[in-house]
Amino acid sequence: MATNPPSGDGHRNGAVKGRSQFQHPNGTWFKRDKSTGQIMDGKADGTKFKGVRREKPKGK
C-alpha cells in the first residue's frame, strides 16, 4: 500500500469513516456518528470539518 511520507506529520490519508457532517441553520457545522445518529461535535468558527462527508439537506 502506498504512503504519503513523511509519516507522523499530523495529516490524515483518506476520508474519515463512520461519520458525516451537516450545517445547522445558524451556520454551525456538526459531526454525526453514522451508526447511532448522535451528534458528536460542533465547530464554533463556522468552517467545515476536513475529510468528513457532508449530508444532503432534506427536501432537496
C-alpha distance matrix in Angstrom:
0.0 3.8 6.6 10.2 12.4 14.8 13.6 16.6 18.3 19.1 17.2 15.0 11.8 12.8 16.0 18.0 18.4 21.8 23.9 25.9 28.4 31.8 34.6 38.0 41.1 41.8 38.7 36.6 33.0 32.2 29.1 29.4 27.8 26.8 28.0 31.2 32.1 33.2 33.0 30.9 31.6 33.4 33.2 36.6 35.9 35.4 31.9 29.0 26.1 22.9 20.0 22.3 23.4 27.1 29.6 32.0 35.6 37.9 40.5 38.6
3.8 0.0 3.8 6.9 9.4 12.0 11.6 14.9 16.0 17.1 15.1 13.5 10.2 11.8 15.4 17.9 19.0 22.7 24.2 25.8 27.9 31.2 33.7 37.2 40.1 40.7 37.3 35.5 32.0 31.6 28.7 29.6 28.3 27.6 29.2 32.3 32.8 33.8 33.1 30.9 31.1 32.6 32.0 35.2 34.2 33.8 30.2 27.5 24.8 21.3 18.8 21.6 22.8 26.5 29.3 31.6 35.2 37.8 40.3 38.2
6.6 3.8 0.0 3.8 6.0 8.5 8.0 11.3 12.3 13.5 11.8 10.7 8.1 10.7 14.4 16.6 18.3 22.0 23.2 24.8 26.6 30.0 32.3 35.6 38.6 38.9 35.5 33.5 30.1 29.8 27.1 28.3 27.2 27.0 28.7 31.6 32.0 32.5 31.6 29.1 29.0 30.4 29.6 32.7 31.6 31.5 28.0 25.5 22.8 19.2 17.2 20.2 22.1 25.7 28.7 31.3 34.6 37.4 40.1 38.1
10.2 6.9 3.8 0.0 3.8 6.3 7.0 10.1 10.0 11.5 9.6 9.5 7.5 10.6 14.2 16.6 18.9 22.7 23.2 24.5 25.8 29.0 30.9 34.3 37.1 37.1 33.6 31.7 28.6 28.7 26.3 28.0 27.4 27.5 29.6 32.2 32.2 32.5 31.2 28.6 28.0 29.0 27.8 30.6 29.2 29.3 25.7 23.6 21.1 17.4 16.0 19.4 21.5 24.8 28.2 30.7 33.8 36.9 39.6 37.4
12.4 9.4 6.0 3.8 0.0 2.9 5.0 8.4 8.4 11.0 10.3 11.3 10.3 13.8 17.3 19.2 21.7 25.3 25.8 27.2 28.3 31.5 33.2 36.5 39.3 39.0 35.5 33.5 30.6 30.7 28.4 30.3 29.7 30.2 32.2 34.6 34.7 34.6 33.2 30.3 29.6 30.6 29.2 31.8 30.3 30.9 27.3 25.6 23.1 19.6 18.6 22.1 24.5 27.8 31.2 33.8 36.8 39.9 42.7 40.7
14.8 12.0 8.5 6.3 2.9 0.0 3.8 6.5 6.2 9.5 9.7 11.6 11.5 15.3 18.4 19.9 22.6 26.1 26.3 27.8 28.7 31.9 33.5 36.6 39.4 38.8 35.4 33.3 30.5 30.7 28.5 30.5 30.0 30.8 32.8 34.9 35.0 34.7 33.1 30.0 29.1 30.1 28.6 31.0 29.6 30.5 27.1 25.7 23.0 19.8 19.3 22.7 25.4 28.6 32.1 34.9 37.7 40.8 43.7 41.8
13.6 11.6 8.0 7.0 5.0 3.8 0.0 3.8 5.6 8.0 8.7 9.9 10.1 13.9 16.8 17.7 20.2 23.5 24.0 25.9 27.1 30.5 32.3 35.3 38.4 37.8 34.6 32.1 29.3 29.0 26.5 28.3 27.4 28.3 30.0 32.1 32.5 32.1 30.7 27.6 26.9 28.4 27.3 29.9 28.9 29.8 26.6 24.9 21.9 18.8 18.1 21.2 24.1 27.4 30.7 33.7 36.5 39.5 42.6 40.9
16.6 14.9 11.3 10.1 8.4 6.5 3.8 0.0 3.8 5.5 7.7 9.5 11.1 14.7 17.0 17.2 19.8 22.8 23.0 25.0 25.9 29.3 30.9 33.6 36.8 36.0 32.9 30.2 27.5 27.1 24.8 26.7 26.0 27.3 28.9 30.7 31.1 30.3 28.7 25.4 24.6 26.1 25.0 27.4 26.7 28.0 25.0 23.6 20.5 17.8 17.6 20.5 23.7 26.9 30.1 33.3 35.9 38.8 42.0 40.6
18.3 16.0 12.3 10.0 8.4 6.2 5.6 3.8 0.0 3.8 5.9 9.0 11.0 14.6 16.8 17.3 20.4 23.4 23.1 24.6 25.0 28.1 29.4 32.2 35.1 34.1 30.9 28.4 26.0 26.1 24.1 26.5 26.3 27.7 29.8 31.4 31.4 30.5 28.5 25.3 24.0 24.9 23.4 25.5 24.4 25.7 22.7 21.6 18.8 16.1 16.5 19.6 22.9 25.8 29.2 32.2 34.7 37.8 41.0 39.4
19.1 17.1 13.5 11.5 11.0 9.5 8.0 5.5 3.8 0.0 3.8 6.8 9.9 13.0 14.4 14.4 17.6 20.4 19.8 21.2 21.6 24.7 26.0 28.6 31.6 30.7 27.5 25.0 22.4 22.4 20.4 22.9 22.8 24.4 26.6 27.9 27.8 26.8 24.8 21.5 20.2 21.2 19.8 22.1 21.2 22.5 19.6 18.4 15.5 13.1 13.7 16.5 20.0 22.7 26.0 29.2 31.5 34.6 37.8 36.4
17.2 15.1 11.8 9.6 10.3 9.7 8.7 7.7 5.9 3.8 0.0 3.8 6.8 9.6 11.2 11.9 15.3 18.4 17.8 18.9 19.4 22.5 24.0 26.9 29.9 29.3 25.9 23.6 20.8 21.0 18.9 21.3 21.4 22.6 25.0 26.7 26.3 25.7 23.8 20.8 19.6 20.4 19.0 21.7 20.5 21.2 17.9 16.3 13.4 10.4 10.5 13.8 17.0 19.9 23.3 26.3 28.8 32.0 35.1 33.5
15.0 13.5 10.7 9.5 11.3 11.6 9.9 9.5 9.0 6.8 3.8 0.0 3.8 6.2 7.8 8.6 11.8 15.1 14.9 16.3 17.3 20.7 22.7 25.8 28.9 28.8 25.5 23.1 19.9 19.6 17.2 19.0 18.7 19.6 21.9 23.9 23.7 23.5 21.9 19.2 18.6 19.8 18.9 22.0 21.3 21.4 18.1 15.7 12.5 9.4 8.3 11.3 14.3 17.6 20.9 23.9 26.7 29.7 32.8 31.2
11.8 10.2 8.1 7.5 10.3 11.5 10.1 11.1 11.0 9.9 6.8 3.8 0.0 3.8 7.0 9.1 11.7 15.4 15.8 17.1 18.6 22.0 24.3 27.6 30.6 30.9 27.6 25.5 22.1 21.8 19.1 20.6 20.0 20.1 22.4 24.9 24.8 25.2 23.9 21.6 21.3 22.5 21.8 25.0 24.2 23.9 20.4 17.7 14.8 11.4 9.2 12.3 14.5 18.0 21.2 24.0 27.1 30.0 32.9 31.2
12.8 11.8 10.7 10.6 13.8 15.3 13.9 14.7 14.6 13.0 9.6 6.2 3.8 0.0 3.8 6.9 9.1 12.8 13.2 14.3 16.2 19.5 22.0 25.4 28.5 29.1 25.9 24.0 20.4 20.0 17.2 18.3 17.8 17.4 19.9 22.6 22.3 23.1 22.0 20.2 20.2 21.4 21.0 24.5 23.7 22.9 19.5 16.3 13.6 10.4 7.2 9.8 11.4 15.0 18.0 20.7 24.0 26.7 29.6 27.8
16.0 15.4 14.4 14.2 17.3 18.4 16.8 17.0 16.8 14.4 11.2 7.8 7.0 3.8 0.0 3.8 6.2 9.7 9.6 10.5 12.5 15.9 18.7 22.0 25.1 26.0 22.9 20.9 17.2 16.6 13.7 14.7 14.3 13.9 16.7 19.3 18.7 19.6 18.6 17.0 17.2 18.4 18.4 22.0 21.6 20.4 17.2 13.8 11.0 8.5 4.8 6.3 7.8 11.6 14.4 17.3 20.5 23.2 26.2 24.6
18.0 17.9 16.6 16.6 19.2 19.9 17.7 17.2 17.3 14.4 11.9 8.6 9.1 6.9 3.8 0.0 3.8 6.8 6.7 8.5 10.8 14.5 17.4 20.4 23.8 24.5 21.8 19.4 15.6 14.3 11.0 11.7 11.0 11.1 13.8 16.1 15.7 16.3 15.4 13.5 14.1 15.8 16.4 20.2 20.4 19.4 16.7 13.3 10.0 8.6 5.7 5.4 7.8 11.3 13.7 17.1 20.0 22.4 25.7 24.7
18.4 19.0 18.3 18.9 21.7 22.6 20.2 19.8 20.4 17.6 15.3 11.8 11.7 9.1 6.2 3.8 0.0 3.8 5.7 8.4 11.6 15.2 18.6 21.3 24.8 25.9 23.6 21.1 17.4 15.4 11.8 11.2 9.5 8.7 10.8 13.7 13.9 15.1 15.1 13.7 15.2 17.4 18.7 22.5 23.2 22.0 19.5 16.0 12.9 12.1 9.0 7.7 8.7 12.0 13.5 16.8 19.8 21.7 25.0 24.3
21.8 22.7 22.0 22.7 25.3 26.1 23.5 22.8 23.4 20.4 18.4 15.1 15.4 12.8 9.7 6.8 3.8 0.0 3.8 7.1 10.6 14.0 17.6 19.8 23.4 24.7 22.8 20.2 16.6 14.1 10.4 8.7 6.3 5.1 7.1 9.9 10.3 11.7 12.4 11.6 13.8 16.3 18.3 22.0 23.3 21.9 20.1 16.6 13.8 14.0 11.5 9.0 9.4 11.9 12.4 15.8 18.4 19.8 23.3 23.1
23.9 24.2 23.2 23.2 25.8 26.3 24.0 23.0 23.1 19.8 17.8 14.9 15.8 13.2 9.6 6.7 5.7 3.8 0.0 3.8 7.0 10.4 13.9 16.2 19.8 20.9 19.0 16.4 12.8 10.3 6.7 5.6 4.8 5.1 8.3 10.0 9.1 10.1 9.7 9.1 10.8 12.8 14.8 18.5 19.7 18.2 16.6 13.1 10.6 11.5 9.7 6.5 7.2 9.0 9.8 13.5 15.8 17.6 21.1 21.0
25.9 25.8 24.8 24.5 27.2 27.8 25.9 25.0 24.6 21.2 18.9 16.3 17.1 14.3 10.5 8.5 8.4 7.1 3.8 0.0 3.8 7.0 10.6 13.2 16.6 18.1 16.1 14.0 10.3 8.4 5.7 5.3 6.8 6.6 10.4 11.6 9.5 10.6 9.6 9.9 10.8 11.8 13.5 17.1 18.0 15.9 14.4 10.9 9.3 10.8 9.4 5.6 5.0 5.5 6.2 10.0 12.2 14.3 17.9 17.5
28.4 27.9 26.6 25.8 28.3 28.7 27.1 25.9 25.0 21.6 19.4 17.3 18.6 16.2 12.5 10.8 11.6 10.6 7.0 3.8 0.0 3.8 7.0 9.8 13.2 14.5 12.3 10.3 6.7 5.5 4.4 5.9 8.9 9.7 13.4 13.7 10.9 11.3 9.1 9.7 9.4 9.2 10.5 13.9 14.7 12.4 11.2 8.0 7.5 9.9 9.9 6.4 6.2 4.8 5.9 9.4 10.7 13.4 16.9 16.5
31.8 31.2 30.0 29.0 31.5 31.9 30.5 29.3 28.1 24.7 22.5 20.7 22.0 19.5 15.9 14.5 15.2 14.0 10.4 7.0 3.8 0.0 3.8 6.6 9.7 11.5 9.7 8.5 5.7 5.5 6.7 7.9 11.4 12.1 15.6 15.4 11.9 12.3 10.0 11.6 10.9 9.7 10.9 13.5 14.4 11.4 11.1 8.7 9.7 12.5 13.0 9.8 8.8 5.8 5.5 7.8 7.9 10.7 14.1 13.9
34.6 33.7 32.3 30.9 33.2 33.5 32.3 30.9 29.4 26.0 24.0 22.7 24.3 22.0 18.7 17.4 18.6 17.6 13.9 10.6 7.0 3.8 0.0 3.8 6.5 8.0 6.0 5.7 4.4 6.2 9.0 10.9 14.6 15.7 19.0 18.4 14.9 14.7 11.8 13.4 11.8 9.4 9.8 11.6 12.2 8.9 9.5 8.4 10.6 13.7 15.1 12.4 11.8 8.7 8.7 9.8 8.8 11.7 14.6 14.4
38.0 37.2 35.6 34.3 36.5 36.6 35.3 33.6 32.2 28.6 26.9 25.8 27.6 25.4 22.0 20.4 21.3 19.8 16.2 13.2 9.8 6.6 3.8 0.0 3.8 5.4 5.5 5.4 6.2 7.3 10.6 12.0 15.8 17.2 20.1 18.8 15.2 14.5 11.7 13.8 12.3 9.7 10.6 11.5 12.9 9.9 11.8 11.5 13.5 17.0 18.5 15.7 15.2 12.1 11.4 12.2 10.1 12.1 14.8 15.5
41.1 40.1 38.6 37.1 39.3 39.4 38.4 36.8 35.1 31.6 29.9 28.9 30.6 28.5 25.1 23.8 24.8 23.4 19.8 16.6 13.2 9.7 6.5 3.8 0.0 3.8 5.4 7.4 9.3 11.0 14.4 15.8 19.5 20.7 23.6 22.3 18.5 18.0 15.3 17.6 15.9 13.0 13.3 13.3 14.2 11.1 13.5 13.8 16.5 19.8 21.5 18.9 18.1 14.7 13.8 13.7 10.9 12.6 14.4 15.1
41.8 40.7 38.9 37.1 39.0 38.8 37.8 36.0 34.1 30.7 29.3 28.8 30.9 29.1 26.0 24.5 25.9 24.7 20.9 18.1 14.5 11.5 8.0 5.4 3.8 0.0 3.8 5.8 9.0 11.1 14.9 16.8 20.6 22.4 25.2 23.7 20.2 18.9 15.8 17.5 15.2 11.8 11.6 10.6 11.6 9.1 12.3 13.5 16.2 19.7 21.9 19.7 19.7 16.6 16.3 16.8 14.3 16.3 18.2 18.8
38.7 37.3 35.5 33.6 35.5 35.4 34.6 32.9 30.9 27.5 25.9 25.5 27.6 25.9 22.9 21.8 23.6 22.8 19.0 16.1 12.3 9.7 6.0 5.5 5.4 3.8 0.0 3.8 6.5 9.6 13.2 15.7 19.5 21.2 24.4 23.3 19.9 18.8 15.5 16.6 14.0 10.5 9.4 9.0 9.1 5.9 8.6 10.0 13.0 16.3 18.7 16.8 16.9 14.1 14.5 15.3 13.5 16.2 18.4 18.2
36.6 35.5 33.5 31.7 33.5 33.3 32.1 30.2 28.4 25.0 23.6 23.1 25.5 24.0 20.9 19.4 21.1 20.2 16.4 14.0 10.3 8.5 5.7 5.4 7.4 5.8 3.8 0.0 3.8 6.5 10.1 12.9 16.6 18.8 21.8 20.7 17.5 16.0 12.4 13.1 10.3 6.6 6.0 6.3 7.5 5.1 7.6 8.6 10.7 14.3 16.8 14.8 15.5 13.2 13.9 15.5 14.3 16.9 19.7 19.8
33.0 32.0 30.1 28.6 30.6 30.5 29.3 27.5 26.0 22.4 20.8 19.9 22.1 20.4 17.2 15.6 17.4 16.6 12.8 10.3 6.7 5.7 4.4 6.2 9.3 9.0 6.5 3.8 0.0 3.8 6.9 10.0 13.6 15.6 18.8 18.2 15.1 14.0 10.5 10.9 8.5 5.6 5.5 7.9 8.8 6.3 6.8 6.0 7.5 11.2 13.3 11.0 11.8 9.8 10.9 13.1 12.8 15.7 18.8 18.6
32.2 31.6 29.8 28.7 30.7 30.7 29.0 27.1 26.1 22.4 21.0 19.6 21.8 20.0 16.6 14.3 15.4 14.1 10.3 8.4 5.5 5.5 6.2 7.3 11.0 11.1 9.6 6.5 3.8 0.0 3.8 6.5 10.2 12.5 15.5 14.5 11.6 10.2 6.8 7.3 5.7 4.3 6.5 9.5 11.4 9.7 10.0 8.4 8.4 12.0 13.4 10.5 11.4 9.9 10.4 13.3 13.2 15.5 19.0 19.3
29.1 28.7 27.1 26.3 28.4 28.5 26.5 24.8 24.1 20.4 18.9 17.2 19.1 17.2 13.7 11.0 11.8 10.4 6.7 5.7 4.4 6.7 9.0 10.6 14.4 14.9 13.2 10.1 6.9 3.8 0.0 3.8 6.9 9.4 12.5 12.0 9.7 8.7 5.8 5.5 5.3 6.3 8.7 12.2 13.9 12.5 11.9 9.4 7.8 10.8 11.3 8.1 9.4 9.1 9.9 13.4 14.2 16.4 20.1 20.2
29.4 29.6 28.3 28.0 30.3 30.5 28.3 26.7 26.5 22.9 21.3 19.0 20.6 18.3 14.7 11.7 11.2 8.7 5.6 5.3 5.9 7.9 10.9 12.0 15.8 16.8 15.7 12.9 10.0 6.5 3.8 0.0 3.8 6.2 9.0 8.4 5.9 5.6 4.4 5.5 7.5 9.3 12.2 15.5 17.5 16.0 15.5 12.8 11.2 13.7 13.3 9.7 10.2 9.9 9.5 12.9 13.9 15.3 19.1 19.7
27.8 28.3 27.2 27.4 29.7 30.0 27.4 26.0 26.3 22.8 21.4 18.7 20.0 17.8 14.3 11.0 9.5 6.3 4.8 6.8 8.9 11.4 14.6 15.8 19.5 20.6 19.5 16.6 13.6 10.2 6.9 3.8 0.0 3.8 5.7 5.8 5.1 5.5 6.4 6.5 9.6 12.3 15.2 18.6 20.7 19.4 18.7 15.7 13.5 15.3 14.2 10.8 11.4 12.2 11.7 15.2 16.6 17.7 21.4 22.0
26.8 27.6 27.0 27.5 30.2 30.8 28.3 27.3 27.7 24.4 22.6 19.6 20.1 17.4 13.9 11.1 8.7 5.1 5.1 6.6 9.7 12.1 15.7 17.2 20.7 22.4 21.2 18.8 15.6 12.5 9.4 6.2 3.8 0.0 3.8 5.9 5.5 8.0 9.5 10.2 13.1 15.4 18.1 21.5 23.3 21.6 20.5 17.2 15.2 16.5 14.6 11.2 10.7 11.6 10.6 13.8 15.7 16.4 20.0 20.5
28.0 29.2 28.7 29.6 32.2 32.8 30.0 28.9 29.8 26.6 25.0 21.9 22.4 19.9 16.7 13.8 10.8 7.1 8.3 10.4 13.4 15.6 19.0 20.1 23.6 25.2 24.4 21.8 18.8 15.5 12.5 9.0 5.7 3.8 0.0 3.8 5.9 8.4 11.0 11.8 15.2 17.9 20.9 24.3 26.3 24.9 24.0 20.8 18.6 19.8 17.9 14.7 14.4 15.4 14.2 17.0 18.8 18.9 22.3 23.2
31.2 32.3 31.6 32.2 34.6 34.9 32.1 30.7 31.4 27.9 26.7 23.9 24.9 22.6 19.3 16.1 13.7 9.9 10.0 11.6 13.7 15.4 18.4 18.8 22.3 23.7 23.3 20.7 18.2 14.5 12.0 8.4 5.8 5.9 3.8 0.0 3.8 5.4 8.9 10.2 13.8 16.6 20.0 23.0 25.5 24.2 23.9 21.1 19.2 21.0 19.7 16.3 16.3 16.6 15.1 17.8 18.8 18.7 22.2 23.6
32.1 32.8 32.0 32.2 34.7 35.0 32.5 31.1 31.4 27.8 26.3 23.7 24.8 22.3 18.7 15.7 13.9 10.3 9.1 9.5 10.9 11.9 14.9 15.2 18.5 20.2 19.9 17.5 15.1 11.6 9.7 5.9 5.1 5.5 5.9 3.8 0.0 3.8 6.6 9.0 12.1 14.2 17.6 20.5 22.9 21.3 21.2 18.5 17.1 19.3 18.4 14.7 14.3 13.9 12.0 14.7 15.3 15.3 18.8 20.3
33.2 33.8 32.5 32.5 34.6 34.7 32.1 30.3 30.5 26.8 25.7 23.5 25.2 23.1 19.6 16.3 15.1 11.7 10.1 10.6 11.3 12.3 14.7 14.5 18.0 18.9 18.8 16.0 14.0 10.2 8.7 5.6 5.5 8.0 8.4 5.4 3.8 0.0 3.8 6.2 9.5 11.9 15.5 18.2 21.0 19.8 20.1 17.9 16.4 19.0 18.7 15.2 15.6 15.2 13.9 16.8 17.0 17.3 21.0 22.5
33.0 33.1 31.6 31.2 33.2 33.1 30.7 28.7 28.5 24.8 23.8 21.9 23.9 22.0 18.6 15.4 15.1 12.4 9.7 9.6 9.1 10.0 11.8 11.7 15.3 15.8 15.5 12.4 10.5 6.8 5.8 4.4 6.4 9.5 11.0 8.9 6.6 3.8 0.0 3.8 6.1 8.1 11.8 14.4 17.2 16.2 16.6 14.7 13.5 16.5 16.8 13.5 14.3 13.6 12.9 15.9 16.0 17.0 20.7 21.9
30.9 30.9 29.1 28.6 30.3 30.0 27.6 25.4 25.3 21.5 20.8 19.2 21.6 20.2 17.0 13.5 13.7 11.6 9.1 9.9 9.7 11.6 13.4 13.8 17.6 17.5 16.6 13.1 10.9 7.3 5.5 5.5 6.5 10.2 11.8 10.2 9.0 6.2 3.8 0.0 3.8 7.2 10.6 13.5 16.2 15.9 15.9 14.0 12.0 14.8 15.3 12.4 14.2 14.3 14.6 18.0 18.5 20.0 23.7 24.5
31.6 31.1 29.0 28.0 29.6 29.1 26.9 24.6 24.0 20.2 19.6 18.6 21.3 20.2 17.2 14.1 15.2 13.8 10.8 10.8 9.4 10.9 11.8 12.3 15.9 15.2 14.0 10.3 8.5 5.7 5.3 7.5 9.6 13.1 15.2 13.8 12.1 9.5 6.1 3.8 0.0 3.8 6.9 9.8 12.5 12.5 12.8 11.5 9.9 13.1 14.5 12.1 14.3 14.1 15.0 18.2 18.5 20.5 24.1 24.6
33.4 32.6 30.4 29.0 30.6 30.1 28.4 26.1 24.9 21.2 20.4 19.8 22.5 21.4 18.4 15.8 17.4 16.3 12.8 11.8 9.2 9.7 9.4 9.7 13.0 11.8 10.5 6.6 5.6 4.3 6.3 9.3 12.3 15.4 17.9 16.6 14.2 11.9 8.1 7.2 3.8 0.0 3.8 6.5 9.2 9.0 9.9 9.5 9.1 12.7 14.9 12.7 14.6 13.6 14.6 17.5 17.2 19.5 22.9 23.3
33.2 32.0 29.6 27.8 29.2 28.6 27.3 25.0 23.4 19.8 19.0 18.9 21.8 21.0 18.4 16.4 18.7 18.3 14.8 13.5 10.5 10.9 9.8 10.6 13.3 11.6 9.4 6.0 5.5 6.5 8.7 12.2 15.2 18.1 20.9 20.0 17.6 15.5 11.8 10.6 6.9 3.8 0.0 3.8 5.6 6.0 6.8 7.6 7.8 11.4 14.2 12.9 15.0 14.1 15.8 18.4 18.3 21.1 24.3 24.1
36.6 35.2 32.7 30.6 31.8 31.0 29.9 27.4 25.5 22.1 21.7 22.0 25.0 24.5 22.0 20.2 22.5 22.0 18.5 17.1 13.9 13.5 11.6 11.5 13.3 10.6 9.0 6.3 7.9 9.5 12.2 15.5 18.6 21.5 24.3 23.0 20.5 18.2 14.4 13.5 9.8 6.5 3.8 0.0 3.8 5.6 8.0 10.1 11.2 14.5 17.7 16.5 18.5 17.3 18.8 21.0 20.3 23.0 25.9 25.9
35.9 34.2 31.6 29.2 30.3 29.6 28.9 26.7 24.4 21.2 20.5 21.3 24.2 23.7 21.6 20.4 23.2 23.3 19.7 18.0 14.7 14.4 12.2 12.9 14.2 11.6 9.1 7.5 8.8 11.4 13.9 17.5 20.7 23.3 26.3 25.5 22.9 21.0 17.2 16.2 12.5 9.2 5.6 3.8 0.0 3.8 5.7 8.9 10.7 13.4 16.9 16.5 18.4 17.2 19.3 21.2 20.8 23.8 26.5 26.0
35.4 33.8 31.5 29.3 30.9 30.5 29.8 28.0 25.7 22.5 21.2 21.4 23.9 22.9 20.4 19.4 22.0 21.9 18.2 15.9 12.4 11.4 8.9 9.9 11.1 9.1 5.9 5.1 6.3 9.7 12.5 16.0 19.4 21.6 24.9 24.2 21.3 19.8 16.2 15.9 12.5 9.0 6.0 5.6 3.8 0.0 3.8 6.8 9.6 12.6 15.8 14.9 16.1 14.4 16.2 17.8 17.2 20.4 22.9 22.2
31.9 30.2 28.0 25.7 27.3 27.1 26.6 25.0 22.7 19.6 17.9 18.1 20.4 19.5 17.2 16.7 19.5 20.1 16.6 14.4 11.2 11.1 9.5 11.8 13.5 12.3 8.6 7.6 6.8 10.0 11.9 15.5 18.7 20.5 24.0 23.9 21.2 20.1 16.6 15.9 12.8 9.9 6.8 8.0 5.7 3.8 0.0 3.8 6.8 9.1 12.5 12.2 13.7 12.5 15.1 16.9 17.1 20.6 23.2 22.1
29.0 27.5 25.5 23.6 25.6 25.7 24.9 23.6 21.6 18.4 16.3 15.7 17.7 16.3 13.8 13.3 16.0 16.6 13.1 10.9 8.0 8.7 8.4 11.5 13.8 13.5 10.0 8.6 6.0 8.4 9.4 12.8 15.7 17.2 20.8 21.1 18.5 17.9 14.7 14.0 11.5 9.5 7.6 10.1 8.9 6.8 3.8 0.0 3.8 6.3 9.1 8.5 9.9 9.0 12.0 14.2 15.1 18.6 21.4 20.2
26.1 24.8 22.8 21.1 23.1 23.0 21.9 20.5 18.8 15.5 13.4 12.5 14.8 13.6 11.0 10.0 12.9 13.8 10.6 9.3 7.5 9.7 10.6 13.5 16.5 16.2 13.0 10.7 7.5 8.4 7.8 11.2 13.5 15.2 18.6 19.2 17.1 16.4 13.5 12.0 9.9 9.1 7.8 11.2 10.7 9.6 6.8 3.8 0.0 3.8 6.5 6.0 8.7 9.2 12.3 15.3 16.7 20.0 23.2 22.1
22.9 21.3 19.2 17.4 19.6 19.8 18.8 17.8 16.1 13.1 10.4 9.4 11.4 10.4 8.5 8.6 12.1 14.0 11.5 10.8 9.9 12.5 13.7 17.0 19.8 19.7 16.3 14.3 11.2 12.0 10.8 13.7 15.3 16.5 19.8 21.0 19.3 19.0 16.5 14.8 13.1 12.7 11.4 14.5 13.4 12.6 9.1 6.3 3.8 0.0 3.8 5.7 8.6 10.3 13.9 16.7 18.7 22.1 25.1 23.6
20.0 18.8 17.2 16.0 18.6 19.3 18.1 17.6 16.5 13.7 10.5 8.3 9.2 7.2 4.8 5.7 9.0 11.5 9.7 9.4 9.9 13.0 15.1 18.5 21.5 21.9 18.7 16.8 13.3 13.4 11.3 13.3 14.2 14.6 17.9 19.7 18.4 18.7 16.8 15.3 14.5 14.9 14.2 17.7 16.9 15.8 12.5 9.1 6.5 3.8 0.0 3.8 6.5 9.4 12.9 15.8 18.5 21.6 24.6 23.0
22.3 21.6 20.2 19.4 22.1 22.7 21.2 20.5 19.6 16.5 13.8 11.3 12.3 9.8 6.3 5.4 7.7 9.0 6.5 5.6 6.4 9.8 12.4 15.7 18.9 19.7 16.8 14.8 11.0 10.5 8.1 9.7 10.8 11.2 14.7 16.3 14.7 15.2 13.5 12.4 12.1 12.7 12.9 16.5 16.5 14.9 12.2 8.5 6.0 5.7 3.8 0.0 3.8 6.5 9.6 12.9 15.5 18.4 21.6 20.4
23.4 22.8 22.1 21.5 24.5 25.4 24.1 23.7 22.9 20.0 17.0 14.3 14.5 11.4 7.8 7.8 8.7 9.4 7.2 5.0 6.2 8.8 11.8 15.2 18.1 19.7 16.9 15.5 11.8 11.4 9.4 10.2 11.4 10.7 14.4 16.3 14.3 15.6 14.3 14.2 14.3 14.6 15.0 18.5 18.4 16.1 13.7 9.9 8.7 8.6 6.5 3.8 0.0 3.8 6.7 9.7 12.7 15.5 18.5 17.1
27.1 26.5 25.7 24.8 27.8 28.6 27.4 26.9 25.8 22.7 19.9 17.6 18.0 15.0 11.6 11.3 12.0 11.9 9.0 5.5 4.8 5.8 8.7 12.1 14.7 16.6 14.1 13.2 9.8 9.9 9.1 9.9 12.2 11.6 15.4 16.6 13.9 15.2 13.6 14.3 14.1 13.6 14.1 17.3 17.2 14.4 12.5 9.0 9.2 10.3 9.4 6.5 3.8 0.0 3.8 6.5 9.1 12.2 15.2 13.9
29.6 29.3 28.7 28.2 31.2 32.1 30.7 30.1 29.2 26.0 23.3 20.9 21.2 18.0 14.4 13.7 13.5 12.4 9.8 6.2 5.9 5.5 8.7 11.4 13.8 16.3 14.5 13.9 10.9 10.4 9.9 9.5 11.7 10.6 14.2 15.1 12.0 13.9 12.9 14.6 15.0 14.6 15.8 18.8 19.3 16.2 15.1 12.0 12.3 13.9 12.9 9.6 6.7 3.8 0.0 3.8 6.3 8.8 12.1 11.3
32.0 31.6 31.3 30.7 33.8 34.9 33.7 33.3 32.2 29.2 26.3 23.9 24.0 20.7 17.3 17.1 16.8 15.8 13.5 10.0 9.4 7.8 9.8 12.2 13.7 16.8 15.3 15.5 13.1 13.3 13.4 12.9 15.2 13.8 17.0 17.8 14.7 16.8 15.9 18.0 18.2 17.5 18.4 21.0 21.2 17.8 16.9 14.2 15.3 16.7 15.8 12.9 9.7 6.5 3.8 0.0 3.8 6.4 8.9 7.6
35.6 35.2 34.6 33.8 36.8 37.7 36.5 35.9 34.7 31.5 28.8 26.7 27.1 24.0 20.5 20.0 19.8 18.4 15.8 12.2 10.7 7.9 8.8 10.1 10.9 14.3 13.5 14.3 12.8 13.2 14.2 13.9 16.6 15.7 18.8 18.8 15.3 17.0 16.0 18.5 18.5 17.2 18.3 20.3 20.8 17.2 17.1 15.1 16.7 18.7 18.5 15.5 12.7 9.1 6.3 3.8 0.0 3.8 6.4 6.1
37.9 37.8 37.4 36.9 39.9 40.8 39.5 38.8 37.8 34.6 32.0 29.7 30.0 26.7 23.2 22.4 21.7 19.8 17.6 14.3 13.4 10.7 11.7 12.1 12.6 16.3 16.2 16.9 15.7 15.5 16.4 15.3 17.7 16.4 18.9 18.7 15.3 17.3 17.0 20.0 20.5 19.5 21.1 23.0 23.8 20.4 20.6 18.6 20.0 22.1 21.6 18.4 15.5 12.2 8.8 6.4 3.8 0.0 3.8 5.6
40.5 40.3 40.1 39.6 42.7 43.7 42.6 42.0 41.0 37.8 35.1 32.8 32.9 29.6 26.2 25.7 25.0 23.3 21.1 17.9 16.9 14.1 14.6 14.8 14.4 18.2 18.4 19.7 18.8 19.0 20.1 19.1 21.4 20.0 22.3 22.2 18.8 21.0 20.7 23.7 24.1 22.9 24.3 25.9 26.5 22.9 23.2 21.4 23.2 25.1 24.6 21.6 18.5 15.2 12.1 8.9 6.4 3.8 0.0 3.8
38.6 38.2 38.1 37.4 40.7 41.8 40.9 40.6 39.4 36.4 33.5 31.2 31.2 27.8 24.6 24.7 24.3 23.1 21.0 17.5 16.5 13.9 14.4 15.5 15.1 18.8 18.2 19.8 18.6 19.3 20.2 19.7 22.0 20.5 23.2 23.6 20.3 22.5 21.9 24.5 24.6 23.3 24.1 25.9 26.0 22.2 22.1 20.2 22.1 23.6 23.0 20.4 17.1 13.9 11.3 7.6 6.1 5.6 3.8 0.0
